[in-house]
Amino acid sequence: MQVSKNISLKPYNTFSIDVRAARFAVFENIDEARELLKVQRPTTNAQAVLILGGGSNILFTQNINGLVLKNEISGIEKIKEDNDHVYIKAGAGVNWHRLVIHCIENNWAGLENLSLIPGNVGASPMQNIGAYGIEIKDVFHELEAFHINDQQLLTFNVGDCEFGYRESVFKRKYKNEFIITSVTYRLNKIPVFNTSYGAIEQELEKMGIKELSIKAISQAVINIRSSKLPDPAQIGNAGSFFKNPEIEKSQYQQLKVTFPAIIGYDLPNGNVKLAAGWLIEQCGWKGYREGDAGCHNRQALVLVNYGNATGEQVYSLSEKIINSVKEKFNVILEREVNTI
Ligand SMILES: Cc1cc2nc3c(=O)[nH]c(=O)nc-3n(C[C@H](O)[C@H](O)[C@H](O)COP(=O)(O)OP(=O)(O)OC[C@H]3O[C@@H](n4cnc5c(N)ncnc54)[C@H](O)[C@@H]3O)c2cc1C
C-alpha cells in the first residue's frame, strides 16, 4: 500500500478533470482500507476521505485536500443457488461490464440490459444504476459496507438501501459514511427477457437474431450505446448529467398545451417523468460550447469536456442549463452526477 502525495486525478475520472489529491492510495481488501484510514485520516471527519471507483459519475470542481481511496477489491464468486436463482457476489472494485460479461458467459441472467455502463461494482447500488428498463434494485440481493468511523462491516439488504430513481441511502442519509466492499446480485437461471425498452427490438432485428438470448440482448445494448453515447476515452463526460424530472400530471397537462411535442412517461404514482434531454434541447443547448465545456451535439443530456475544461466551467454550464429550463418550462432539473 503506497500513499502518493499531490497527484493529478485526471486519469481517475471520465470527465478528465485535472484536479489534485493531497493524498491518494489504492486498497484491495478491508484490512488495507482499515490501515490506510487509521494511518492517513487527518481528522476524525469522515468527509476528509473520498472513496473512488471508476470515476465515471463524478465532477471534480476543486482539489481534494484529504485522502482519496481507490477501491480495487476484486473477485467474483457464486455463493449459493436455488432452483431458480444464483447469488453472485462481486468485489466493489470489479469493473461493472466485466461482471456483466462474466454472468452472460455463465448463463446467469439479469444484468444483460445493463451492459457497457462504465464504472465499478461498488458504485452500482450507490445510485441504483439503470438502463434499458432495468435497475440494480431488480437484481440486488445484499451488499457489505465498511463504516469509516466505526470500522465495522455491515450488511444491507434491499430494504435497507432505500433505492429510488438513481438514489439510495448511500447517496443521501449515509453520504460519505461507508465504503461499499462487495455486492451480491440475485440472478435468474431461466432468463426473463426484457426487450421492450428503447431500440433493443429494432437492433435485434438489424442483427438478424432469430433466437433470443441474454448474449444477443447484451450485444444489442452494446451496439446501441456505442452509437449513441460519447466514449469517455475520446471526449470527457460522465454520461447523463441530469436526471429526468418528475412532475405532477396537472403540470404536464398544462405544459402539453403550450408544448404539444413534450415527451412524458406516466409513472405508477400518478406523476409524469419528462425527458430532460428534450427540455435541454428545446432551450437551445444541444451542441453548445463554452471554451472546452459543452453540451454534446447528439445527446443534450450529456455535458462534455473537450479537453481542458475545469470542473467549475462544466458546473457553471450546468447551472445555466438548469436556469433556462426552469425559465422556459418551470421544471427544475436535478444533477445526476456527484459534484465534489
Ligand atoms: C458514457 C457513460 C454512460 C453512462 N451510462 C449510465 C447508465 O446508463 N446508467 C447509469 O445508471 N449510469 C450511467 N453512467 C454513470 C456511471 O457509469 C455509473 O453511475 C457508475 O455506477 C459509476 O461507477 P464508478 O465506479 O465510476 O463510480 P465513481 O464515479 O467512482 O463514484 C460515484 C460515487 O460513488 C461513490 N463510490 C464509488 N465507489 C464506492 C464504494 N465502493 N463505496 C462507497 N462509495 C463509493 C463515490 O465517492 C462517488 O460519490 C454512465 C457514465 C458514462 C461515463
The ligand as a Gaussian input file, in Angstrom:
#p B3LYP/6-31G(d) Opt

LIG

0 1
 C      -20.563000       7.191000     -21.028000
 C      -21.275000       6.952000     -19.730000
 C      -22.506000       6.311000     -19.735000
 C      -23.193000       6.075000     -18.534000
 N      -24.386000       5.433000     -18.573000
 C      -25.050000       5.172000     -17.431000
 C      -26.295000       4.469000     -17.459000
 O      -26.771000       4.046000     -18.498000
 N      -26.933000       4.256000     -16.281000
 C      -26.413000       4.678000     -15.088000
 O      -27.056000       4.435000     -14.048000
 N      -25.240000       5.340000     -15.031000
 C      -24.541000       5.586000     -16.161000
 N      -23.341000       6.257000     -16.123000
 C      -22.837000       6.759000     -14.832000
 C      -21.821000       5.803000     -14.147000
 O      -21.264000       4.925000     -15.060000
 C      -22.457000       4.990000     -13.010000
 O      -23.045000       5.858000     -12.059000
 C      -21.437000       4.098000     -12.302000
 O      -22.098000       3.239000     -11.395000
 C      -20.375000       4.887000     -11.528000
 O      -19.414000       3.955000     -11.092000
 P      -17.955000       4.412000     -10.692000
 O      -17.258000       3.207000     -10.135000
 O      -17.288000       5.065000     -11.836000
 O      -18.264000       5.451000      -9.542000
 P      -17.440000       6.768000      -9.164000
 O      -17.686000       7.816000     -10.200000
 O      -16.030000       6.433000      -8.851000
 O      -18.195000       7.180000      -7.817000
 C      -19.528000       7.635000      -7.847000
 C      -19.951000       7.960000      -6.405000
 O      -19.969000       6.773000      -5.641000
 C      -19.020000       6.824000      -4.570000
 N      -18.417000       5.498000      -4.517000
 C      -17.839000       4.823000      -5.544000
 N      -17.467000       3.595000      -5.140000
 C      -17.817000       3.491000      -3.840000
 C      -17.692000       2.471000      -2.852000
 N      -17.142000       1.281000      -3.135000
 N      -18.159000       2.707000      -1.594000
 C      -18.735000       3.908000      -1.291000
 N      -18.870000       4.910000      -2.168000
 C      -18.420000       4.703000      -3.434000
 C      -18.050000       7.937000      -4.918000
 O      -17.500000       8.538000      -3.757000
 C      -18.975000       8.895000      -5.678000
 O      -19.706000       9.688000      -4.780000
 C      -22.618000       6.497000     -17.303000
 C      -21.374000       7.137000     -17.307000
 C      -20.690000       7.349000     -18.505000
 C      -19.350000       7.997000     -18.473000

